[in-house]
């Protein structure tokens, strides 16, 4: 379902609109009141997000505040995460490959204690798509191991485990899982640090963009934003 901005029909339910003063409209059915100019603005922000433009660049190109764009982007990441969850559970097959991945920021990779700040997630392949599942953080053990001077031992054993332990053997070296890992590494390094709190949503943003062709991303996010209860995407 393509979303079009028609001044005569509601963007939310496609019912006829009443024209109000100061450029606003009101829907005759759902009673929503909104500015068509603002809807156009949101659609432009969605496109910028889907194209990979960062929040600072988008705020300047659309003459909007950085805070406003950041809030929109965070909303889109939440929507992307919800979409990925639903899409995976709807389209997954019984036979799928999956493997564990450890991500540590490049600036911290020579710091043994940074192993506790890593992000560990599973990557599942179903068809040509991937699905990610973030594992529990090791951060809860960091202080204890540092106090006991066990970071060297733990780093060595954990690194060995990551190199040799396979949950399921990947049948092909060049498959969706390994392609996603390369994609994710390039994607996440474009940001100047991502907090642990927000990391899951950046991970899902990468998953959404990896799985979804560029020409489809805006349509899907517009549908999710303006029609959150409509499952026909």
C-alpha positions as CSV (number, residue, x, y, z in Angstrom):
1,X,0.0,0.0,0.0
2,X,1.6,3.2,-1.2
3,X,1.1,6.3,1.0
4,X,0.3,9.4,-1.0
5,X,-0.3,12.8,0.4
6,X,-3.7,13.9,-1.0
7,X,-5.1,17.2,0.3
8,X,-8.6,15.8,0.0
9,X,-8.1,12.5,1.8
10,X,-6.8,11.6,5.3
11,X,-3.2,10.3,5.5
12,X,-4.3,8.0,8.4
13,X,-7.6,6.4,7.1
14,X,-8.1,7.7,3.6
15,X,-11.4,9.3,4.4
16,X,-12.5,12.8,3.1
17,X,-11.0,15.8,4.8
18,X,-12.4,19.1,6.0
19,X,-10.2,22.1,5.3
20,X,-9.5,24.2,8.4
21,X,-7.9,27.6,8.9
22,X,-4.1,28.1,8.9
23,X,-3.5,25.2,6.5
24,X,-4.7,22.4,8.8
25,X,-7.2,19.7,7.8
26,X,-9.5,17.4,9.8
27,X,-10.6,13.9,8.9
28,X,-14.4,13.3,8.7
29,X,-14.0,9.8,9.9
30,X,-11.1,9.4,12.4
31,X,-11.3,13.0,13.4
32,X,-7.6,13.5,13.3
33,X,-6.4,17.1,12.8
34,X,-3.0,17.7,11.2
35,X,-0.9,19.9,8.9
36,X,-0.3,18.5,5.5
37,X,3.0,20.5,5.5
38,X,4.1,18.6,8.6
39,X,3.2,15.3,7.1
40,X,5.3,16.1,4.0
41,X,8.1,17.1,6.4
42,X,7.9,13.7,8.3
43,X,8.0,11.8,5.0
44,X,11.2,13.7,4.0
45,X,12.8,12.8,7.4
46,X,11.8,9.2,6.8
47,X,13.5,9.2,3.4
48,X,16.7,10.8,4.8
49,X,16.8,8.1,7.6
50,X,16.3,5.3,5.0
51,X,18.9,6.8,2.8
52,X,21.5,6.7,5.6
53,X,21.8,10.4,6.2
54,X,22.8,11.1,9.8
55,X,20.7,13.3,12.1
56,X,23.1,16.3,11.9
57,X,23.1,16.3,8.1
58,X,19.3,15.9,7.9
59,X,18.7,18.7,10.4
60,X,20.7,21.1,8.3
61,X,19.3,20.0,4.9
62,X,15.7,20.2,6.2
63,X,16.3,23.3,8.4
64,X,15.0,21.5,11.5
65,X,16.6,21.3,15.0
66,X,19.0,18.5,15.6
67,X,17.0,17.5,18.7
68,X,13.8,17.1,16.6
69,X,15.5,15.0,14.0
70,X,17.2,12.8,16.7
71,X,13.7,12.1,18.2
72,X,12.3,11.2,14.8
73,X,15.3,8.9,14.1
74,X,14.9,7.2,17.5
75,X,11.2,6.6,16.7
76,X,12.1,5.1,13.3
77,X,14.6,2.8,15.0
78,X,11.9,1.5,17.3
79,X,9.5,1.0,14.4
80,X,12.3,-0.8,12.5
81,X,12.8,-3.1,15.5
82,X,9.1,-3.9,15.7
83,X,8.9,-4.6,12.0
84,X,12.0,-6.9,12.1
85,X,10.5,-8.9,15.0
86,X,7.1,-9.4,13.2
87,X,8.7,-10.1,9.8
88,X,11.0,-12.8,11.2
89,X,8.3,-14.6,13.1
90,X,6.0,-14.5,10.1
91,X,8.6,-15.6,7.5
92,X,11.1,-17.7,9.3
93,X,11.6,-21.3,8.1
94,X,12.3,-24.3,10.3
95,X,15.8,-24.7,8.7
96,X,18.0,-21.7,9.4
97,X,21.7,-21.1,10.2
98,X,22.8,-19.0,13.1
99,X,26.1,-17.9,14.6
100,X,27.4,-15.8,17.5
101,X,29.0,-12.5,16.9
102,X,31.1,-10.3,19.3
103,X,31.3,-6.6,18.6
104,X,33.8,-4.3,20.3
105,X,34.4,-0.7,19.3
106,X,37.6,-0.5,17.3
107,X,39.1,2.0,19.7
108,X,38.7,-0.5,22.6
109,X,39.9,-3.7,20.9
110,X,43.4,-3.6,22.4
111,X,42.0,-3.1,25.9
112,X,41.5,-6.5,27.6
113,X,39.1,-5.1,30.1
114,X,36.9,-3.9,27.2
115,X,35.7,-7.5,26.7
116,X,33.1,-6.7,29.3
117,X,31.8,-3.8,27.3
118,X,31.3,-5.9,24.2
119,X,28.0,-6.5,22.5
120,X,27.3,-10.2,21.9
121,X,24.5,-11.1,19.6
122,X,23.2,-14.1,17.6
123,X,22.6,-13.7,13.8
124,X,20.1,-16.1,12.3
125,X,19.7,-16.5,8.5
126,X,16.3,-17.3,7.0
127,X,16.3,-17.2,3.2
128,X,18.3,-14.2,2.2
129,X,17.4,-12.3,5.3
130,X,18.9,-12.1,8.8
131,X,17.5,-11.8,12.3
132,X,19.5,-10.6,15.3
133,X,19.1,-11.5,18.9
134,X,21.1,-9.5,21.5
135,X,22.6,-11.6,24.3
136,X,23.0,-10.6,28.0
137,X,25.7,-8.1,28.7
138,X,29.0,-9.2,30.4
139,X,29.1,-5.8,32.1
140,X,27.6,-7.2,35.3
141,X,30.8,-9.2,35.9
142,X,33.3,-6.5,35.0
143,X,34.0,-5.0,38.5
144,X,34.4,-8.4,40.1
145,X,36.9,-9.6,37.5
146,X,38.9,-6.4,37.6
147,X,39.1,-6.5,41.4
148,X,40.3,-10.1,41.3
149,X,42.8,-9.3,38.5
150,X,41.3,-11.9,36.3
151,X,40.7,-9.8,33.2
152,X,43.7,-11.4,31.4
153,X,42.5,-14.9,32.0
154,X,38.9,-14.1,31.1
155,X,39.9,-12.2,28.0
156,X,42.0,-15.1,26.8
157,X,39.4,-17.8,27.4
158,X,36.5,-15.8,26.0
159,X,38.5,-14.9,22.9
160,X,39.4,-18.5,22.4
161,X,35.7,-19.5,22.8
162,X,34.7,-16.9,20.2
163,X,37.2,-18.3,17.7
164,X,36.5,-22.0,18.1
165,X,33.0,-22.5,19.4
166,X,30.3,-22.8,16.8
167,X,26.6,-23.0,17.6
168,X,25.9,-24.3,14.1
169,X,28.5,-24.7,11.4
170,X,27.8,-22.2,8.6
171,X,27.7,-24.1,5.3
172,X,29.1,-21.3,3.2
173,X,31.6,-18.6,4.0
174,X,29.9,-16.0,1.8
175,X,26.3,-16.1,3.0
176,X,23.8,-13.7,4.5
177,X,25.2,-14.0,8.0
178,X,28.8,-13.0,7.1
179,X,27.5,-10.4,4.7
180,X,25.5,-8.8,7.5
181,X,28.5,-8.8,9.8
182,X,30.5,-6.8,7.3
183,X,27.5,-4.5,6.7
184,X,27.0,-4.0,10.4
185,X,30.7,-3.1,11.0
186,X,30.5,-0.4,8.3
187,X,27.1,0.8,9.5
188,X,27.9,1.1,13.2
189,X,31.2,2.9,12.7
190,X,29.4,5.8,11.1
191,X,28.2,6.8,14.5
192,X,30.3,8.5,17.1
193,X,29.7,6.0,19.8
194,X,26.4,4.2,20.7
195,X,25.3,3.8,24.3
196,X,24.5,0.4,25.6
197,X,21.0,1.5,26.2
198,X,20.4,2.4,22.5
199,X,22.6,-0.2,20.9
200,X,19.7,-2.8,20.4
201,X,17.9,-0.3,18.3
202,X,20.9,0.6,16.1
203,X,21.4,-3.2,15.7
204,X,17.8,-3.6,14.5
205,X,18.1,-0.5,12.2
206,X,21.1,-2.3,10.6
207,X,19.0,-5.5,10.3
208,X,16.1,-3.6,8.8
209,X,18.2,-1.8,6.2
210,X,20.2,-5.0,5.3
211,X,17.1,-7.0,4.7
212,X,15.1,-4.3,2.9
213,X,15.9,-2.9,-0.5
214,X,16.4,0.9,-0.5
215,X,13.4,1.6,-2.6
216,X,11.1,-0.2,-0.1
217,X,12.3,1.2,3.1
218,X,10.5,4.6,3.1
219,X,7.2,2.9,2.1
220,X,7.4,0.5,5.0
221,X,8.3,3.1,7.6
222,X,5.6,5.5,6.4
223,X,3.1,2.7,6.7
224,X,4.3,1.9,10.2
225,X,4.4,5.6,11.3
226,X,1.0,6.6,9.9
227,X,-0.8,3.3,10.2
228,X,0.7,1.5,13.3
229,X,-2.3,-0.9,13.6
230,X,-2.3,-1.9,9.9
231,X,-0.5,-5.3,9.5
232,X,-0.7,-5.2,5.7
233,X,2.7,-3.8,4.9
